[in-house]
């Protein structure tokens, strides 16, 4: 019998068996039951009240491959603390010929075992709900008393022996300075750069980034408020900034949130790392410049921009990106091509993991060696080392067999219907948005090589290459091929960036 072990450790503060302890107990159980363990699935700091656990879901999917016969858990509450989820997933596993076994709870196979298992699952769910209530109740009491509830300490404070917040004389002035800088008109990015130049770090030694500064600027603890869920207690924490300064900062945050985005132009280029110069092979990078009445955005050969060793003309951003989106959309609208992609992806799933042939070759060699030793024993050729060598080879054979099974369960297997569903989700993308256009291009376009007279598009599937003449595009209806190129020179009253 082949088995996998599922181990889980929740994020609450109560005492639980460690992952290592669970694995040890499960391995000992497997050894006693003469079960071969071929892999582990481990979820750390995740509750079993929900089935939204990455390794748990991967284990359920892998059960469809029939690579293992049972799942060993330390106790049934490791599998699930929700009776509905437990029943649902056990039913799925039974269809795949897999059963769940508890290493520490002796449960018979008959009707009594079914009843006992249901009682244990109910107790686990009750324990989980009761524990959650106790934790929340304790944290509410801590909040009302002004005590720290655990976790990372807010920047600018420290926790004393009584678990109360105290002003951190080193970092508290920095918090006040951050608020004053923002109120005086500095941007969050400028504040981050300033903190970095002063080598100011978080309590864990990391850099203070944009998200950290934004959290500081909106954290009401700095005016003495302590909150947990719907409980708000005032004046139980020493304030680090005045109420007036805090309110001014909140007004500026709201105002700046409504203001137009000030992203760099480079962030908007959808073909970054996908568009290449057909003349020299270098990347074509985003560039923008201001004309007399508008901003021009285009892609320019990196060698033209930096070292001036290539004379490839730039191409307008809107035109080349619209073309890439259209070519990807053409694939989605071609049912014959979609069917080809579905068949190809389905076949690719069946192709062996590149490690498996090597492991199979080692297994075959080991089996031949075992057969040779057995032939020698039958002929009476036995030495002192024969038994030891045979034991070593049999142990290696078992390890290789398990390794092959482990490699087989690594890769998920999708049906053709699931593959079609995944591809057709691209049809629902809103290509009027930057995000939708980016996802479509990333999904289907591998690279584009732009020459003076043609362009070659390579798609994300085998033999998916298309070469298009620029003259053909120019002749096409609504083509904007004449937009090739950027402003020829810097306008007298214009600027580039």
C-alpha positions in Angstrom: 0.0 0.0 0.0 1.3 3.5 -0.9 0.4 6.4 1.3 1.0 10.2 1.7 1.1 12.1 4.9 -0.9 15.3 5.4 0.3 17.5 8.3 -1.1 20.9 9.4 -0.3 23.5 12.0 -2.8 26.3 12.7 -1.9 29.9 13.4 -3.5 30.2 16.8 -1.5 30.6 20.0 -2.6 27.4 21.6 -0.2 24.4 22.1 -0.3 22.0 19.1 1.9 19.2 17.9 4.6 20.5 15.6 4.8 19.5 12.0 7.9 17.5 12.7 6.1 15.7 15.6 3.1 14.9 13.3 5.4 13.5 10.6 7.3 11.4 13.1 4.1 9.8 14.6 2.7 9.2 11.1 5.9 7.6 9.9 6.0 5.3 12.9 2.3 4.3 12.2 3.2 3.6 8.6 6.1 1.5 9.6 4.0 -0.6 12.0 1.3 -1.0 9.3 3.9 -1.8 6.6 2.7 1.1 4.5 5.1 2.8 2.1 5.1 6.6 2.4 5.8 8.3 -0.9 5.3 12.0 -0.1 4.2 14.7 2.3 1.7 17.5 2.0 2.2 20.2 4.7 0.2 23.4 5.4 1.8 25.6 8.0 -0.1 28.3 9.9 -3.4 27.5 8.3 -6.7 26.6 10.0 -8.7 23.5 9.2 -12.0 25.4 9.5 -11.8 26.1 5.8 -10.7 24.0 2.9 -8.7 27.0 1.4 -5.4 25.3 2.1 -2.9 25.1 -0.9 -1.3 21.7 0.0 -4.6 20.2 1.0 -6.1 21.1 -2.3 -3.1 19.8 -4.2 -3.4 16.5 -2.4 -7.0 16.2 -3.4 -6.1 16.9 -7.0 -3.3 14.4 -6.9 -5.6 11.7 -5.7 -7.1 11.6 -9.2 -3.8 10.2 -10.4 -4.1 7.0 -8.3 -0.5 7.2 -7.2 -1.4 6.6 -3.5 -4.0 4.5 -1.7 -4.4 6.3 1.6 -3.7 9.6 3.4 -2.2 9.4 6.9 -3.0 12.2 9.4 -1.8 12.6 13.0 -5.5 13.0 14.1 -8.6 13.5 12.1 -8.8 17.2 13.1 -5.6 17.7 11.0 -7.7 16.8 7.9 -10.7 19.1 8.7 -12.5 20.7 11.6 -15.6 21.3 9.4 -17.9 18.3 9.2 -19.3 19.2 5.8 -15.9 19.7 4.3 -14.7 16.4 5.9 -17.6 14.4 4.4 -17.3 16.1 1.0 -13.6 15.5 0.5 -13.7 12.0 2.0 -16.4 11.1 -0.6 -14.2 12.5 -3.4 -11.2 10.5 -2.1 -13.3 7.3 -1.8 -14.2 7.6 -5.5 -10.5 7.8 -6.3 -9.8 4.7 -4.1 -8.1 6.7 -1.3 -9.0 6.5 2.4 -8.1 8.7 5.3 -6.3 7.0 8.2 -5.6 8.5 11.7 -2.3 7.5 13.2 -3.3 8.3 16.8 -7.0 7.3 16.7 -8.0 3.6 16.4 -11.1 3.5 14.2 -12.6 0.2 13.1 -13.9 -0.3 9.5 -17.5 -1.2 10.4 -20.6 0.8 11.4 -19.1 1.6 14.8 -16.1 3.1 13.2 -18.3 5.4 11.1 -20.1 6.5 14.2 -16.8 7.1 16.1 -15.3 9.0 13.2 -18.4 11.3 13.1 -18.1 11.9 16.8 -14.4 12.8 16.6 -15.1 15.2 13.7 -17.9 16.8 15.6 -15.6 17.2 18.6 -12.9 18.8 16.5 -15.4 21.3 15.0 -16.7 22.1 18.5 -13.1 22.5 19.8 -12.3 24.8 16.9 -15.3 27.0 17.4 -14.8 27.2 21.2 -11.2 28.0 20.8 -12.0 30.8 18.4 -14.5 32.3 20.8 -12.0 32.1 23.7 -9.2 33.8 21.6 -11.5 36.6 20.4 -12.9 37.1 24.0 -9.3 37.3 25.3 -8.2 39.8 22.7 -11.3 42.0 23.4 -10.4 42.0 27.1 -6.8 42.9 26.3 -8.0 45.8 24.1 -10.3 47.2 26.8 -7.3 47.1 29.2 -4.9 48.6 26.7 -2.7 45.4 26.6 -0.8 44.3 23.5 -2.6 41.4 21.6 0.6 39.9 20.2 2.1 40.1 16.7 4.5 42.7 15.3 4.7 45.9 17.5 3.6 49.1 15.8 6.6 51.2 14.6 7.4 53.9 17.1 6.3 51.9 20.1 7.7 49.2 22.4 5.9 46.8 24.8 6.8 46.8 28.5 6.8 43.9 31.0 3.1 44.5 31.7 2.3 44.2 28.0 1.4 47.9 27.7 2.5 50.2 24.8 5.3 52.6 25.6 6.9 55.3 23.4 10.0 54.2 21.7 12.4 57.1 22.1 14.4 56.1 19.1 11.6 55.7 16.5 8.8 57.8 17.9 10.4 61.1 16.6 10.7 59.5 13.2 6.9 58.8 13.1 6.2 62.5 13.9 8.7 63.5 11.2 6.9 61.3 8.6 3.6 62.9 9.4 5.1 66.5 9.2 6.8 65.7 5.9 3.6 64.5 4.3 1.6 67.4 5.7 4.2 69.8 4.2 3.7 68.4 0.7 6.3 65.6 0.4 5.1 62.5 -1.5 5.2 59.0 0.0 8.0 58.0 -2.4 10.1 61.0 -1.3 9.5 60.1 2.3 10.7 56.5 1.6 13.8 57.8 -0.1 14.5 60.0 2.8 14.2 57.2 5.4 16.4 55.0 3.2 19.1 57.7 3.0 19.1 57.9 6.8 19.4 54.1 7.1 16.1 54.0 9.1 14.8 50.4 9.3 11.8 48.5 10.6 12.0 46.6 13.9 12.9 43.5 11.9 15.7 45.3 10.1 14.0 45.6 6.7 13.6 48.8 4.6 10.6 50.9 5.1 8.7 50.8 1.8 5.8 52.7 0.3 3.1 50.4 1.8 4.7 50.7 5.3 4.6 54.5 5.1 1.0 54.5 3.9 0.1 52.3 6.8 1.9 54.6 9.3 0.1 57.7 7.9 -3.4 56.1 8.4 -2.8 54.3 11.7 -5.0 55.8 14.4 -2.8 54.3 17.2 -0.5 57.3 16.7 -3.2 59.5 18.2 -3.8 57.1 21.1 -6.7 55.0 19.8 -6.5 51.2 20.2 -9.0 49.1 18.2 -9.9 45.5 17.9 -12.9 44.6 15.7 -15.8 46.9 16.9 -14.1 48.0 20.1 -12.3 51.3 20.1 -10.5 52.6 23.3 -9.2 56.1 23.4 -6.2 57.4 25.4 -4.9 54.0 26.4 -1.8 54.3 24.2 0.6 57.3 24.4 0.0 59.4 21.3 3.0 60.1 19.0 1.4 62.9 16.8 -1.2 65.6 17.6 -4.8 65.2 16.6 -4.6 68.3 14.4 -1.6 67.0 12.4 -3.2 63.6 12.0 -6.4 65.1 10.6 -4.5 67.3 8.1 -2.7 64.2 6.9 -5.9 62.3 6.5 -7.4 65.1 4.4 -4.3 65.1 2.1 -4.5 61.3 1.8 -8.1 61.5 0.6 -7.3 64.3 -1.8 -4.3 62.6 -3.3 -6.2 59.3 -3.7 -8.7 61.1 -5.9 -6.0 62.8 -7.9 -4.9 61.3 -11.3 -2.2 58.6 -11.1 1.4 59.8 -11.6 2.9 56.5 -12.7 6.0 56.5 -14.9 5.3 55.9 -18.6 7.4 52.7 -18.5 4.8 51.1 -16.3 2.2 51.3 -19.2 4.3 49.4 -21.8 2.7 46.1 -22.4 5.4 44.6 -24.6 8.3 45.1 -22.3 10.7 42.2 -22.6 8.6 40.8 -25.6 9.5 43.3 -28.4 12.9 42.9 -30.1 14.7 44.8 -32.8 14.9 42.7 -36.0 18.2 44.4 -37.0 20.3 43.8 -33.9 18.2 41.5 -31.7 18.2 43.9 -28.7 15.1 44.7 -26.7 13.0 47.6 -27.8 12.2 49.7 -24.7 9.6 52.2 -23.8 10.3 55.8 -24.5 8.1 58.9 -24.4 8.4 62.6 -25.4 6.3 65.7 -25.4 5.3 67.2 -28.8 3.7 70.6 -29.2 0.3 69.4 -28.0 0.5 65.8 -26.9 2.7 63.1 -25.3 4.1 60.5 -27.8 4.9 57.0 -26.5 6.9 54.5 -28.6 9.3 51.6 -28.4 12.9 52.2 -29.3 15.8 49.8 -29.9 18.0 49.7 -26.7 21.1 49.9 -28.8 19.8 53.0 -30.6 18.9 54.6 -27.3 22.0 53.8 -25.3 25.1 53.2 -27.6 23.8 54.4 -30.9 25.0 51.3 -32.8 21.6 50.5 -34.5 19.6 52.6 -36.8 16.2 50.9 -36.3 13.4 53.4 -36.4 11.1 53.5 -33.3 7.5 52.4 -33.5 4.5 53.9 -31.9 3.3 52.2 -28.7 -0.4 52.2 -29.5 0.0 50.7 -32.9 2.3 47.8 -32.0 0.3 47.0 -28.8 -3.0 47.1 -30.7 -1.5 44.7 -33.3 -0.4 42.3 -30.5 -3.8 42.3 -28.9 -5.5 41.7 -32.3 -3.3 38.7 -33.1 -4.0 37.2 -29.7 -7.7 37.8 -30.2 -7.6 36.2 -33.6 -6.3 33.0 -31.9 -9.2 33.0 -29.5 -11.7 33.5 -32.3 -10.3 30.5 -34.3 -12.1 27.4 -33.1 -9.7 25.2 -35.1 -6.7 26.7 -33.3 -8.4 26.4 -29.9 -9.0 22.7 -30.5 -5.4 22.3 -31.5 -4.2 24.0 -28.3 -6.5 21.9 -26.1 -5.2 18.7 -27.7 -1.6 19.8 -27.5 -1.8 20.8 -23.8 -3.6 17.6 -23.0 -0.9 15.6 -24.7 1.8 17.6 -23.0 0.4 16.6 -19.6 0.9 12.9 -20.5 4.5 13.4 -21.5 6.8 12.1 -18.8 8.6 14.2 -16.3 12.2 14.4 -17.6 13.5 12.9 -14.4 11.3 9.8 -14.7 13.2 8.1 -17.6 16.5 8.4 -15.6 14.9 7.0 -12.5 13.4 4.1 -14.5 16.8 3.3 -16.1 18.3 3.2 -12.6 15.4 0.9 -11.4 15.9 -1.4 -14.4 19.7 -1.6 -13.7 19.0 -2.3 -10.0 16.5 -5.1 -10.8 19.0 -6.7 -13.2 21.7 -6.7 -10.4 19.2 -8.3 -8.0 18.3 -10.9 -10.6 22.1 -11.7 -11.1 22.6 -12.2 -7.4 19.5 -14.5 -7.2 20.9 -16.5 -10.1 24.2 -16.8 -8.3 22.5 -17.9 -5.1 20.6 -20.6 -7.0 23.8 -21.9 -8.4 25.3 -22.1 -4.9 27.7 -19.1 -5.4 27.4 -17.4 -2.0 29.9 -15.2 -0.3 29.9 -13.3 3.0 28.9 -10.1 1.3 26.0 -11.6 -0.8 23.3 -11.1 1.7 24.4 -7.6 2.5 24.6 -6.6 -1.1 21.2 -8.1 -1.9 19.7 -6.1 1.0 21.3 -2.9 -0.3 19.9 -3.4 -3.8 16.4 -4.3 -2.6 16.4 -1.1 -0.4 17.6 0.9 -3.4 14.8 -0.7 -5.6 12.2 0.4 -3.1 13.6 3.9 -2.9 13.6 4.3 -6.7 10.0 2.9 -7.0 8.9 5.5 -4.4 10.9 8.3 -6.2 9.1 7.5 -9.5 5.7 7.7 -7.8 6.6 11.0 -6.1 7.6 12.5 -9.5 4.3 11.3 -11.0 2.2 13.1 -8.4 4.0 16.4 -8.7 2.2 17.5 -11.9 -1.5 18.1 -11.9 -3.6 16.5 -14.7 -6.4 18.5 -16.3 -9.3 17.2 -18.5 -9.9 18.7 -21.9 -13.0 20.4 -20.6 -10.9 22.1 -17.8 -8.3 23.2 -20.4 -11.0 24.7 -22.6 -12.5 26.5 -19.7 -9.1 28.0 -18.8 -8.5 29.1 -22.4 -12.0 30.5 -22.9 -11.6 32.7 -19.7 -9.3 34.8 -21.9 -12.4 35.7 -24.1 -14.0 37.3 -21.1 -11.1 39.7 -20.5 -12.0 43.4 -20.9 -9.4 44.5 -23.5 -10.4 48.1 -23.0 -8.4 48.0 -19.8 -4.7 47.9 -19.3 -4.9 44.9 -17.1 -7.0 42.9 -19.6 -4.7 43.7 -22.5 -1.6 42.8 -20.5 -3.1 39.4 -19.5 -4.1 38.6 -23.1 -0.6 39.5 -24.4 1.2 37.6 -21.6 -1.0 34.5 -22.3 -0.5 34.2 -26.0 2.5 36.4 -27.2 6.0 35.1 -26.6 8.0 37.6 -28.6 7.8 40.0 -31.5 10.8 40.8 -33.8 10.3 44.1 -35.7 12.2 44.6 -39.0 12.0 47.5 -41.4 9.8 45.6 -43.8 8.1 42.9 -41.7 7.5 41.7 -38.2 7.6 38.1 -36.8 5.4 37.1 -34.0 6.1 34.0 -31.9 3.2 32.7 -29.9 3.3 30.6 -26.7 2.8 27.2 -28.4 4.9 25.0 -30.6 5.1 26.0 -34.3 3.2 29.2 -33.4 5.2 31.7 -35.5 3.7 34.2 -37.9 5.5 36.7 -40.2 3.6 39.7 -41.5 4.8 42.1 -44.1 4.4 45.7 -43.1 3.2 46.6 -46.6 0.3 44.1 -46.1 -0.5 45.8 -42.8 -0.4 49.2 -44.5 -2.8 48.0 -47.1 -5.2 46.6 -44.5 -8.3 48.5 -43.6 -7.9 50.8 -40.6 -4.2 50.1 -40.4 -2.1 52.7 -38.7 1.3 51.6 -40.0 2.2 55.2 -40.9 2.5 56.0 -37.2 5.9 54.4 -37.2 8.4 56.6 -35.5 8.6 59.2 -32.8 8.9 63.0 -33.1 11.9 63.5 -35.4 13.5 66.1 -33.1 12.9 67.8 -29.8 10.4 70.6 -30.2 11.7 74.1 -29.2 9.2 74.3 -26.4 8.9 70.6 -25.8 10.7 68.0 -23.6 11.7 64.4 -23.5 11.8 62.0 -20.6 
